[in-house]
Amino acid sequence: MVRHRRSILALAAGLALLVLAGCEFPGAGASVSFTSHKDGQRIIGGRTVAVTGTVSGGTVTAFALTLNGSPVPGASLSGSSFSGKVTLEDGSNTLVASAKAAGVTATATLHLVYPFLALQDGQVADTVMGQPGMTSSTASTTVQRVDHPTGPPALVGGRLYLPDTGNNRVVGYSSVPASDNQPFDYLLGHSDFTTRPAEPIGARSLNAPAGVADAAGDLLAVDTGNSRVLLYSGAPTITHSAAAVAVGQASLYSTPTTPCTSDHLDHPGAAVVAGGRLIVADSGHNRVMIWNSVPTTSGTPADLILGRSDCTAGTTSATTLSAPEGVWSDGTRLLVADTGNNRVLLWTAFPTATHKAAEVVIGQATMSGSGVHPANDSAAAATVHTGLNAPRGVDSNGNQIFVADTGYNRVLVFDSFPSLDGAHASRVLGHTSLGGTAADDGGIGAGTLDHPGGVRAFDAFLVVADTGNSRELLYRRP
């Protein structure tokens, strides 16, 4: 019986094979993938880029490549490879490649980001933080007010943190606010929203913090009055959270001292983390300190120093600094707001040696100029296009440079990284033209500034610390 059943099964299998052999089946469906870029990649430089990819599987009967829903002109498929040249829009871009084979369509999606904020001269801010409205500038200590914030904010894990300098604290929102007068969700430096004086030195105290930054997912706070930089674990959401590491002092509980050594800071003005490095504007020592990796232990000495080893400003040159208060880097390039010299310095390749000279100067005609106005430019209109007056903040999205030109009550925007000294700004915030210099020109409002002390660029918006008006302003892309 068993042998008979096996014979029947074998006969059925043979007949099935004969039937299959006589049938015609379509080929396998296509598989599509991009090979030129990683999903989510940020594009730095020109906005026109070539994208490539591959198609595998069956014979392709139709192919298409779109950018933000529109067909890409000239896109083509040759054999198993496709290519196209696209011009990216500001911000987020979506490319979709689709191929049809055997009646089935396969797709691949690629997201590219072109960081660029096409702001206009005198553009008004969309949102004010720290004040009830755009015409208010009263400093206060509450759950909705700030007191003369002097540095840029940080976006960590979707949470926005602000340095509330005059109130000796850092405040934060659970998300970027879309309307004015929003109460804060987070508080560091105090246990309540009404206390103003700085607490005694410790892991939970802050004294005139001058800025915050994203330290690869951790929050960094420039604790200026305590001559240190604090590193928190993650993005703190608990009131009065303790910091994990103090950079620039021996411990989290050390009484601040400021010797001119590689393990101490003197009233730092700014700090960022980029390319795995910690970069600090050590303002009181007239230098920039660089740690090749983010310290995990308090009191860790720096690896590199920019500026003079004796901590004096010295004669203005490509290797000296005077009270720098702003830094930015993408791990490859470095910008420093050399406040006391009324300029911004650019290192086009990240310095790997102590006292390395900068390559380009912004705000002066030459590396030896240190006045408010470029030495070789006597025309008043040209001077305010190319000059800087005590800039305290600098930032970039990789394609543009933003400078908080504090003494001229404005933020300058440079739409590209200059290769020559004395570059002209592309546009200005705080005034309707590059000729304005007065604080709150025409009266305080959404389009004016009073001694801005910090600036931070994000992909879709810009935040300016409008210090003199005790507020932070958020500008969104038009």
CORJO-V830724 format. One record per backbone hydrogen bond with DSSP energy under -1.0 kcal/mol. NH is the residue of the N-H (numbers start at 0). CO is the residue of the C=O. If there is no record, write none. Layout:
NH_CO + NH_CO
This chain:
4_0 + 5_1 + 6_2 + 7_3 + 8_4 + 9_5 + 10_6 + 11_7 + 12_8 + 13_9 + 14_10 + 15_11 + 16_12 + 17_13 + 18_14 + 19_15 + 20_16 + 21_17 + 22_19 + 30_55 + 32_53 + 34_51 + 35_51 + 39_110 + 40_37 + 42_112 + 48_85 + 50_83 + 52_81 + 53_32 + 54_79 + 55_30 + 57_27 + 60_99 + 61_99 + 63_97 + 65_95 + 66_69 + 67_93 + 69_66 + 71_64 + 74_71 + 75_82 + 77_80 + 80_77 + 81_52 + 82_75 + 83_50 + 85_48 + 87_46 + 90_113 + 92_111 + 94_109 + 95_65 + 96_107 + 97_63 + 98_105 + 99_61 + 100_103 + 103_100 + 105_98 + 107_96 + 109_94 + 111_92 + 112_40 + 113_90 + 118_116 + 121_427 + 122_119 + 124_445 + 125_473 + 126_473 + 128_471 + 135_132 + 139_145 + 145_129 + 153_160 + 155_158 + 158_155 + 159_172 + 160_153 + 161_170 + 163_168 + 164_162 + 165_146 + 167_164 + 168_163 + 169_187 + 170_161 + 171_185 + 172_159 + 183_142 + 184_171 + 185_171 + 187_169 + 209_221 + 211_151 + 212_219 + 214_217 + 217_214 + 218_233 + 219_212 + 220_229 + 221_210 + 222_220 + 222_227 + 223_221 + 224_206 + 226_223 + 227_222 + 228_246 + 229_220 + 230_244 + 231_218 + 239_186 + 240_237 + 242_202 + 243_230 + 244_230 + 246_228 + 253_250 + 260_258 + 263_260 + 264_247 + 268_280 + 271_278 + 273_276 + 276_273 + 277_290 + 278_271 + 279_288 + 280_269 + 281_279 + 281_286 + 282_280 + 283_265 + 284_281 + 285_282 + 286_281 + 287_305 + 288_279 + 289_303 + 290_277 + 298_245 + 299_296 + 301_261 + 302_289 + 303_289 + 305_287 + 310_307 + 324_336 + 327_334 + 329_332 + 333_346 + 334_327 + 335_344 + 336_325 + 337_335 + 337_342 + 338_336 + 339_321 + 340_337 + 341_338 + 342_337 + 343_361 + 344_335 + 345_359 + 346_333 + 349_331 + 354_304 + 355_352 + 357_317 + 358_345 + 359_345 + 361_343 + 368_365 + 376_373 + 382_378 + 383_379 + 385_381 + 386_382 + 391_403 + 392_403 + 394_401 + 400_413 + 401_394 + 402_411 + 403_392 + 404_402 + 404_409 + 405_403 + 406_388 + 408_405 + 409_404 + 410_428 + 411_402 + 412_426 + 413_400 + 421_360 + 424_384 + 425_412 + 426_412 + 428_410 + 435_432 + 439_448 + 442_439 + 447_444 + 452_464 + 455_462 + 457_460 + 461_474 + 462_455 + 463_472 + 464_453 + 465_463 + 465_470 + 466_464 + 467_449 + 468_465 + 469_466 + 470_465 + 471_128 + 472_463 + 473_126 + 474_461 + 476_459
